[in-house]
Structures are given as structure tokens and as C-alpha cells.
């Protein structure tokens, strides 16, 4: 039985048919990723399912007992509310009880505290509160008393994510859920969604996330959908086979059309009805060819050379930067080499963008020196996105740069021809930029950076909101890019494919260079965690079994019963502390703290082993 059904759905904007008569059914527990080009209608489809957009025709049906939750790309949170209030929006009664309890703990008002505890008990809110704080903590929102209007855009989006997760809907719609998440947050969210029994319909550019979570792929192209109930790698294989068949068919039709066109040109106009069937067949084949071309759609064409680069690239000597008490860089030194491809990782707010702004001279260091070579031309793709004037059209933005552009092979292109290579058809070139989809704005932003032919390219979160086909083309371009490349990205696939070493922000102004890609780095951190662990559980089980055989069952004394109950609490607290330490060690920003936390974990596991053995011994007594 379908938990979500879509029947003959259509939606147009102006003269563009965005969604054209699509039908779809999802059953409980299915996890389906929507893929397609920017502007294809992916976000619009989610909004229609959620009831935020009205279709021109068609029906959306959700099982009557099912609830729906929605994470939008740019959530608007209610001003004047605290993080905890927004996160628990779906359970206002529990939120009221928790807030009263928290306030009573501060004011020590015994009447309020008694009332709050009674409410919490009645609502069974203790477990819910624990889960809420755990999710908020995982998303870097430890202080739940902060008001949401004072948070950054990324923090607000994480509050919205916490809200929809705590809602626990039967059907979960998510538009780019990994945007503005740290790498460890993304991996945590992967595991959470994989274990969930919810029906999930989501859009993402993150191919590792897509591969881990989705068990089906919904392709939306040219207003039509194609459902592939497979994992992402199998979908790619089937698409490659379909593309090979399509290309062969297109080539066959094109060759036939060429012959028929030549035949038609040779025929006298007065020939009349004798060859009418053949002329009709010719026009039919033309339509067929257009359909095949439309199915292929084409990819962005990136063909820009970079400028010549001299021996001196860019050097940072004894650079220091802080904002108040927060240290970003402390005595940082780095000399860039020709054509190196560097990735930068670290928690949100750790200083990654600040380093890029220092390199780009958008801000100045507190002390130290940054030297840029005379031949260096920087290109900076910023996380904040494209800058444009109100009511400015796509073509106007590009012609502000130049009227004519040169490709890597020396070909001259007009602004219109260049835009067409970036999948902006002539009719779309005269759209207001503000009306473009988020992904189309990203694609236009990329164009404005690359056409200037930089030889030192800085990309700050380039994959956010960008469609998978454009990402693939961009990766191919960057693999062959002749110049220096810096990438800040939470897209692990993108980083792994392009960078050969990392700079890791470890906090408190400390940076560490790592000779490998992100997966190499994660593997090393996980190895450190595994090394710190001991096979204590197995040993405890063996010891308990031996004791069970050796000792007869007796009754626990009053003192032993008290000890047994205390041990249960101590073991639970110890396990929670152990999980916290493991989470810290799993964090890509652990850095210099790995040794200290590993030692703490080793000591804690020894204590837990002893307590577990004693608990097992006491548990044998009735």
C-alpha cells in the first residue's frame, strides 16, 4: 500500500511546463532521492507534495493516518523564540513543561519545579527532552536557550533540521539536508536516516550521502519522471546504458534525415502527392530527433584556460587572526606550490572562510604577511553566492564582464553563446536573476568566476544546490585545471576526487597539514579510535560465565542490593561518557586532542570492565 501517491501532476510557470503529468507511489520505509538538473522542478515537486505550491492539475494523496514533515532549502524561523521552542514546535505541551523545568532549576522555585516535574512525568517528556538535546548537540546547537534570530543562516538551517527530525513524521521531505552541516554531522545524519522506518523523499547533491541513504532514485527531466528502484551506483550504470542506446538512435535518425533532406531538395516542387508519405515521414523523424535531443539535454560546457603562472605563487608568513577571544590562526605559515590542489576542513565557524578571505585580501591579518606573486590572478567562488543588482537580467550580468569571450581552444564566443553553454537558453537569458532557481544562480556564479581565467581558484562550498550532472562536469574540469586550487566543501565525494592534501582546522588557531584526501583522514581517525578500544566486553562475558559455573546462586544482601542498583546507574553514566569520547574522537577536528581523549577512553573502559564484572556477579544472586 502506498503511503504517498501522486497522480497525473502538472505545474507550469509562465510558458515553461515544469512538471508534466507525473504519477508516482511510495510505500512505507522507501527512501527516494530526486535527481535532475537545476531548474528541472525538484524543489517545486516537494513544495507541491507539502501543500505550499498548488499544482495546475493532478492529485496528491497521503495516507490518512500519516504525518508529513518538510525541511526546505531556506527555512524562515519565527523571531523572538529560543532554539528549544522552535525545535519542539511539534510538541508544544512538552516544550512548555521543559521550559518551566529549566526556569525552575535556575530560580529554585520549588512550586514551579514540582509543577514542571508533574507535567514532565505525565507527558513522559524526560526521554523526549533527552533526545532533543542529543540531536541539538549533534548539530552543534548546545545552547538551546539562544534566540533564533541571533543565529547565522547555517545555524538556523540546523535548527530547522532538528525541528523536523524531532517531529518524527511518517513521510519526511528534505531539500538539500546536508547543506551547512559539518562532515561529522553529515555522517551522523546518514546513520540516523538509514535506521529510520520513515518514508523519505529528498534532494541532495552529496553523492556519498545519496548512496548511503537512498534505496531508489527518482529522475526528473523535461517535466517527466523516471523511477529507478535501485541504489545510486546501479542507477548510474542503467543511465549509461540508456545514454548509449539514445546516442545510437540519435545518430541513426540524423543520418537518415540527412539522406531524406537531400532527396527532398532534389525533388521538383510540382511533384505533388506521389511522395507525400515520404515527406510526412521526414517531418515525423525530425520530431523524433528533437525528442531524442531533449532526452539527452546536454551538459554544461567548461572550456576555459588559466593564465600563465610564475614561480612565486602565494605565501603566508607568521599570520595571526582572531575575533575577540576566538583565535582563528596562530603563527600560520604556508607556501603554495604550482598546480597544487588543497582541501580545507574543520567545523562550521572554525575559520575556513576567514582564511579564504585573508588570501583574497577581503580582510587583513592581525599580524604577519601575505605575499601574492605578480602573475597570480585569483578567482573566488564565495559561499554567500552571486552578487547582482535588483531587476538585473542574466545576459546583463555577463555583458558587464565582456561582450566577447575566448574559450580554452581560442574560439570566440558572444555572451549569449557562452550562456547557452551553461544551459541558459536564449529565452532564459532575459529572465531576472532573482527569479532563477538556487542551482541556476550557482551555475551563473560559476560562469562569472571562470570566464576571468584565474590561475588561482578558490571554491568555498561550490557543491551546495548544484545539480549532479553539473558537478560531474565541474569535477572533470578541475581535475585538468592548470593552476592552484583551494576547496572548502562538506561534499566528501567532491573533496576525495579533487584534493591531494588537506589543511585541518583543529581549533584555538591551530592548523595541521594532512598528506591525503578526506577519506584517508577519516580512516586514520577511526584507526586511532579502534586502537584505543580493548576487547573488554568479551572478556567480561567470559569471566561472568566462569563465575556462574563456579558459584552457586545465593540471595543478595541489603548492602549488595544497594550496590547492584548503584552499579547500574554508574555503568549507564559511564557508557554515556564513553559514547561522548568516541564522538569526539570521530570528529574530523579532534586533532591534537586525540591522544588525551584516547587515554581517557582507555581508563574509562577499564573502570567499566570492573564494574560490569561486579554487576554480573551480583546479578547471579536473586
ABEGO torsion letter per residue (X at the ends): XBABBBBGBBBBBEABBABBGBBBBBBBGBBBBBBEBBGAGAAAAAAAAAGABBBABEBBBBBAABBBBBBBABBBBBBGBBAAAAAAAABAAAAAAAAAAAAAAAAGBAAAAAAAAAAAAAAGAAAAAAAAAAAAAAAGBABAABBAAABBAAAAAAAAAAAAAAAGBABBBBBGAABGBBAAAAAAAAAAAAABABBBBBBBABAAAAAAABABBBBBBGGBBBBBBBBAAAAAAAAAAAAAAAAAAAAAAAAAAAAAAAAAAABBAAAEAAAAAAAAAAAAAAAAAAAAAAAAGEBBBBBBBBBBBBABBBBBBGBBBBBEABBABBGBBBBBBBGBBBBBBEBBGAGAAAAAAAAAGABBBABEBBBBBAABBBBBBBAAEBBBBBGBBAAAAAAAABABBBBAAGBBBBAAAAAAAAGBBAAAAABBAAABBAAAAAAAAAAAAAAAGBABBBBBGAABGBBAAAAAAAAAAAAABBEBBBBBBABAAAAAAABABBBBBAEGGBBBBBBEBAAAAAAAAAAAAAAABBBAAAAAAAAAAAAAAABBBBBBBAAAAAAAAAAAAAAAAAAAAAAAAAAAAABAAAEAAAAAAAAAAAAAAAAAAAAAAAAAAAAABX
